[in-house]
């Protein structure tokens, strides 16, 4: 083997090890954070897809919590979490791996650092959503279905993945599998995910650098608490900007009619505002989303950094 071939082989081995770190770190971070906030996520989905009502008796997520506990039991707060965890491993792994890869690509275009992080985050979010969307839709359907019934519509994730396309085929009358049913609401999700993921990564990286400069340390020397704080604030800022698209996404995902609930995400926003208002429609469940997003983003962004930088074996450069 020539010297050039040896250098290339080492470069490829180092690149593979880096990518393995990104995948493993993202998967671990996703599983832990997703399981921790699963109860809040289920209550939020049920609250989002219920239309605003003028009757005070039907308003308030605080009424959903005791209802779930009374009718379904304590573990029902984690209903749909199996599908969520199965989704979140590839989703978070793809997100962080794609983010690192897109950063390298955009840096080669000599863009400003914040633009690199913003663009890489947006592209990574879209990539991960496209790759795992059917599991996200199934998770929403499982969270919605009334588990208080003795015979719920879907027995689990795989049952839902198989039967949702079949049901759509029966509705259209031809009986064919309609795989597009598993991608209902995909465009609305991408429209919301691109700015959300971009802002989240951009704000997180900028806050870490700013905090490190303020304390006079290197960014890699920041502790888990500092990283978690940056993650929480970045998630909070990002979610305020894109929350209406999250409401639209959930309603489109959980709609089971033959025709789509809305023509486009923007038609959905206009109709929700007209029928339900801005606060009680577009921002329905926002407080719950704060409760979910702040710890969720704080956990997975900081844990990803910790696992990537400290827990996995360091890359050894050969000379």
N, C-alpha and C positions, 0 to 999 in steps of 0.2 A: 504493500500500500504506500503510495506516494505521500509526501507531506501535505499536499493540497487535499488529497482524499481523506487523510486523517483529520485535518482541520474541519472539513465538511461533515464528516461522521460525528465529530464531537459537537459541532454546532447543531446538528439535527437531534442528537441525544439530549442536549440542553434544552432545545425548543420543546421536545416531547415532554421532558420533565416539568417544564413551566406549565404547559397546557394541562398536564395531569394535575398539577397543584390547583390550577384555576377551577377545574371540573370538580375535584374532591372538596375543595374549600367551599365552593358555591353550593354543592349538594348538602353538605353538613349544615351550613348556615340556614339553608332553606327549610330543612326538616325541623330543626329546633324552633325556628321563629314561627313557622306555620302552625305547628302543634300548640304552641303557647297561646296563639291568638284565635284558635279555631272557634271557641264559644262566641266571641264577639263577632266573628265573620258570619256565623250562621244567623245570629240575631239581625245583623246588618242587612243580609240578603233578604230575609223575610220582610224587614221593614221597608227596604227599597222598592220591592216589587208590589207592595200594597199601595193602592192609590190613596191620596190624601182624602180624609173624610171630614165633613163639618161637624160630625158627632164626636164630642170629646171622649166618649167611651171607647172609640176606636183609634185614638191617637196616642202614640207614645210607645217607644220600645220597652219601657219599663213594664208594660203589660204583657209583652211577648215573652219575657224571661220567665216569670212564674207559670205562664201557660205551658211553655215547653217542658218545664220541670214537672208540672202536675200531670200532664197527659203522656209524657214520653220518658221521664226519668232523667237523672243527672247526666248519663253518658250520651243522651240525645244532643247535648250541646256540641258534641264532636261528630254528629252525623254528617257524612260527606267528607270527613277529614281523610279517610283512606284514599279516596280519589284525589283529594287535594295534595296529600303527601306524595302519592305516586306521580302526580303532575309536577310538584314543586322540585323534585330532584332533577329531572331533566331541564325544567324551566330555569331554575337558578343556576345550574351548571352551564347551560347554554348562554344565559344572560352574562355571567361574569367572564366566561371564555370569549364570547363574542365581543364584549366590551374591551378586553385587553387586546384582542386582535384588531378591532376597528381603531383603537388608539394608535397602534403601530402604523396602520395604513394612513390615518389622517395626519399623523406627525410627519409622514413623508411628504405631505402637501404643504408643510411649513405654515400651518395655521397656529393662531394664538392658543395657548394652553386651555383656556376656558372653552373656546370653541371646539377644540379637540374633544374635551370631556363631554360637552353638550351633544355633539354629533355622534360620538361613539356610544353614549348612553341611549340616545334615541334609536339608533340602528340596532343596538343590542336588544332593546325592548321589543322592537318589531320582529326581529329574528326569533326570539324566544316565544313570543305569542303565536306566531305562525306555526312553529314546530309543535306546540303543545295545546292548541286551542280546543280540540274536542274534549280533552280531559277537564278543561276549565268549564265548558258548557255542562258536562255531566255533573261536575261538582255542584254547580248552581241548581240543576234539576233535583239532585239528591237532597240538597239543603231545603228546597222548596216543598218537596212532597210531604204530605201529611203522614208522618210516621205513626201517628196515633191510630190510624186505620190498621185493622188486623191484617189486611193484605195491601201493602203499599204498592204503588205502580211499578217501581223498579226494586229488585231485590239487592242490587249493588251496582258497582261501577261497570263491570263487564256486561251485565244485563242491560243497563242503560245504553251503553255503546252499541250493542247489537240491535236493540228494539227501537231506538229513536229514529234511525233511517227507515226501518220497516213501517213504523207508524206513519211517517210522512208519505211513504209510498201508498199506504192504504187511503190516506186523506186525498191524495191526488187521483185515486181511482185506478191506477195502472198496476199497483201492487209491487212495483220495482223498488229496490233499495235506493233511497235518496240520501247519499252521503253528504250532500250539501246541508242537510238538517243539522249535522254536527258542527257546522261552521256559521250558524245563524248568529249575527251580531259581530262577526269578525272585523268588519270594516270599522264599526263604532269603537271596538276595542283598540284597534291600531291607531285610530285618530286620537284616542285618549292616552294610549301607552307611549307614543313617541315623545310628546312633550313631558309627560310624567317621568319617564325613565331618564330622559335627557337632563331635565332640571334636577332630579334627585342625585344623579352622579356628579353633575357639574357643581352643585351646591356643596355636596359632601366633600369632594376633593378640594374645593376652594376653602372651605372652613377648616379642614385639617391643616392645610398649608398656613392659613392665617393664624391658627392657634399655635402651631409649632413656631412660627416666627415671633409671636407675642411672648412665648415662654423661652425663646432662645434655644430650642432643641431641634433635632432633625425630625421630619415627619414620621419616620419609622420608629422613633422613640416614644411616640404618644401612647398612653395606656389605654386599656379597654374602655374605661369610663369616658375618657375624652372622645374616643372614636364613637361610642354609643351616643353621646350627646350630639355630636355632629350629624350622625345618622338620623336621630330623632328630629332635629331641626330641618334637615334637608327634606325628609319625608313630609313634614308638616307644610313646608312652603310649596312643595310640588303638588300635593293633593288638593290644596285650595284652588289651584289653577285648572285642574282637569276633572274635578269631582262630577260635574253634570254628565260627562261621558260615561262614568262608572255606573250611574243610575240607568242611563240608556242601555248600556251593555247588559246589565242584569235583567232588565225587562225584556229585551230582545232574546236573550238566552233562554229564559224561562217560559216564553210564549210558545204554546203548543198548537196553535191553529194552522190551518192549511196555508194561509197567506201571512206574510210578515206583519208584525205589529206596526212598524213604521217604514216609510219608503227609504229614508236615509237617516243618519244620526242627527242631522241638522233639522230635518222634518220632525224628528222625535222631540228635540229640544223645544221647538216652536209649539208643538201640540201639548207638551207637558206644561209649559208656561201658561198657555191659554186655558187649559182645563184645571190645573192645580196650583199655579203660581210658581214663583221662583223659589222662595224659601221652603214651602211645603211640598214642592215638586222636584225641581232640579237639585236642590240641596237637601233632599229628604235623607235622613240618616247620617248627616255630616258629623254630628257629635260622636256617634258610634264609630264613624270612620277615623276620627281623631284617636279614639281609644284603641282602635286596632292598628292604625298606621304608625303612630309614634313608637310604641314598643317593637312592632314588627320590623320596621326599617332600621331602628336602632340596633336590634339584635342581629339581623342578617348582614348589614353592612359592616358593623364592627367585627362580628365573628368571622366573616370572610377574610378581613384583613389579618386578624389574629391567627387563624388557621394557616393562611397563605404564608405569613411572615415568620411564624414562630413554631407551629406544631409540626408542619411537614419538614422533611429533611431539606436542609439548604442545598442549593446548587453549588457544586464544586467545580471551579474553573481549573482546567488543566493547562499547563504551559509547556 
